[in-house]
Amino acid sequence: MIMTLSEIHTATLNSTIVKEALKQAEQRLTDVLEIKKQLDGRVHMLLTSYVTMSLFLSGIAGTLYKNSGQSALFLAFIITSITFIIGAAVLLFTLKAANYGVLGSAPEGWLRREVLEGDDNGLTTMLAYEVYHYQERITVSQNSNNLKACLLNIAILLGVAAPVLLTFFMVFN
């Protein structure tokens, strides 16, 4: 079972183990933040593609409308363009929709007399507190990555559906 802050405060801590625990927690959060960067890179790539495709398809639809009015082919291109626009909107939301933990800690936790003038046991206790707080940072970041991945999958499905819709409308109209 995970120790509480009060249990950490009263425990006899092994400084070597606490330092290793902090190292592992920092590495885990670093890994989770690296996954965020990878997801964001995919989002940016798809966002550019989706906006380009929606503009291209809207241009074709505009030309079709100008030449022949509101036809089935015109509607097919508009619906496909709208599908890419919805996918782009999901991708934009993906970029805005998450909170992440930070590496390191705020200075005010350390800039207290009892910490700065304390002994090695005080340092070990502070590092144990840091490990405790990393747990929440990692959880928040993992949950945000899960949300990003889910939204990215929805956007990918919309991107796959768009040409299928266009093909369907072109074949059956």
Backbone hydrogen bonds, N-H to C=O, Kabsch-Sander energy under -0.5 kcal/mol:
donor,donor_aa,acceptor,acceptor_aa,energy
8,I,4,T,-2.3
9,H,5,L,-2.3
10,T,6,S,-1.5
11,A,7,E,-1.1
13,L,11,A,-0.8
15,S,13,L,-0.7
18,V,14,N,-2.5
19,K,15,S,-2.4
20,E,16,T,-1.9
21,A,17,I,-2.7
22,L,18,V,-2.5
23,K,19,K,-2.3
24,Q,20,E,-2.6
25,A,21,A,-2.5
26,E,22,L,-2.7
27,Q,23,K,-2.3
28,R,24,Q,-2.5
29,L,25,A,-2.4
30,T,26,E,-2.4
31,D,27,Q,-2.5
32,V,28,R,-2.3
33,L,29,L,-2.6
34,E,30,T,-1.9
35,I,31,D,-1.9
36,K,32,V,-1.7
37,K,33,L,-1.8
38,Q,34,E,-2.1
39,L,35,I,-2.7
40,D,36,K,-2.9
41,G,37,K,-2.2
42,R,38,Q,-2.0
43,V,39,L,-2.4
44,H,40,D,-2.6
45,M,41,G,-2.1
46,L,42,R,-2.6
47,L,43,V,-2.9
48,T,44,H,-2.1
49,S,45,M,-1.8
50,Y,46,L,-3.2
51,V,47,L,-2.4
52,T,48,T,-2.1
53,M,49,S,-2.8
54,S,50,Y,-2.6
55,L,51,V,-2.3
56,F,52,T,-2.5
57,L,53,M,-2.9
58,S,54,S,-2.3
59,G,55,L,-2.2
60,I,56,F,-2.0
61,A,57,L,-2.6
62,G,58,S,-2.7
63,T,59,G,-2.2
64,L,60,I,-2.7
65,Y,61,A,-2.7
66,K,62,G,-2.3
67,N,63,T,-2.2
68,S,64,L,-3.0
69,G,65,Y,-2.0
71,S,69,G,-1.2
75,L,71,S,-2.3
76,A,72,A,-2.2
77,F,73,L,-2.1
78,I,74,F,-2.2
79,I,75,L,-2.9
80,T,76,A,-2.0
81,S,77,F,-2.3
82,I,78,I,-2.7
83,T,79,I,-1.9
84,F,80,T,-1.8
85,I,81,S,-2.1
86,I,82,I,-2.7
87,G,83,T,-2.2
88,A,84,F,-2.5
89,A,85,I,-2.2
90,V,86,I,-2.3
91,L,87,G,-2.1
92,L,88,A,-2.4
93,F,89,A,-2.3
94,T,90,V,-2.0
95,L,91,L,-1.5
96,K,92,L,-1.1
97,A,93,F,-1.4
101,G,137,R,-0.7
109,G,106,A,-1.4
110,W,107,P,-1.4
111,L,107,P,-2.3
112,R,110,W,-1.8
115,V,112,R,-0.9
116,L,112,R,-2.9
117,E,113,R,-2.7
118,G,115,V,-1.0
123,L,119,D,-1.7
124,T,120,D,-2.6
125,T,121,N,-2.3
126,M,122,G,-2.5
127,L,123,L,-2.6
128,A,124,T,-2.1
129,Y,125,T,-2.3
130,E,126,M,-2.1
131,V,127,L,-2.2
132,Y,128,A,-2.3
133,H,129,Y,-2.4
134,Y,130,E,-2.0
135,Q,131,V,-1.2
135,Q,132,Y,-0.5
136,E,132,Y,-0.7
137,R,133,H,-1.7
138,I,134,Y,-3.0
139,T,135,Q,-2.2
140,V,136,E,-2.8
141,S,137,R,-2.2
142,Q,138,I,-2.8
143,N,139,T,-2.5
144,S,140,V,-2.1
145,N,141,S,-2.3
146,N,142,Q,-2.4
147,L,143,N,-2.1
148,K,144,S,-2.7
149,A,145,N,-2.8
150,C,146,N,-2.2
151,L,147,L,-2.7
152,L,148,K,-2.7
153,N,149,A,-2.2
154,I,150,C,-1.9
155,A,151,L,-2.5
156,I,152,L,-2.4
157,L,153,N,-2.4
158,L,154,I,-2.2
159,G,155,A,-2.3
160,V,156,I,-2.2
161,A,157,L,-2.5
162,A,158,L,-2.0
164,V,160,V,-1.0
165,L,161,A,-2.9
166,L,162,A,-2.2
167,T,163,P,-2.7
168,F,164,V,-2.7
169,F,165,L,-2.8
170,M,166,L,-2.3
171,V,167,T,-2.5
172,F,168,F,-2.6
173,N,169,F,-0.6
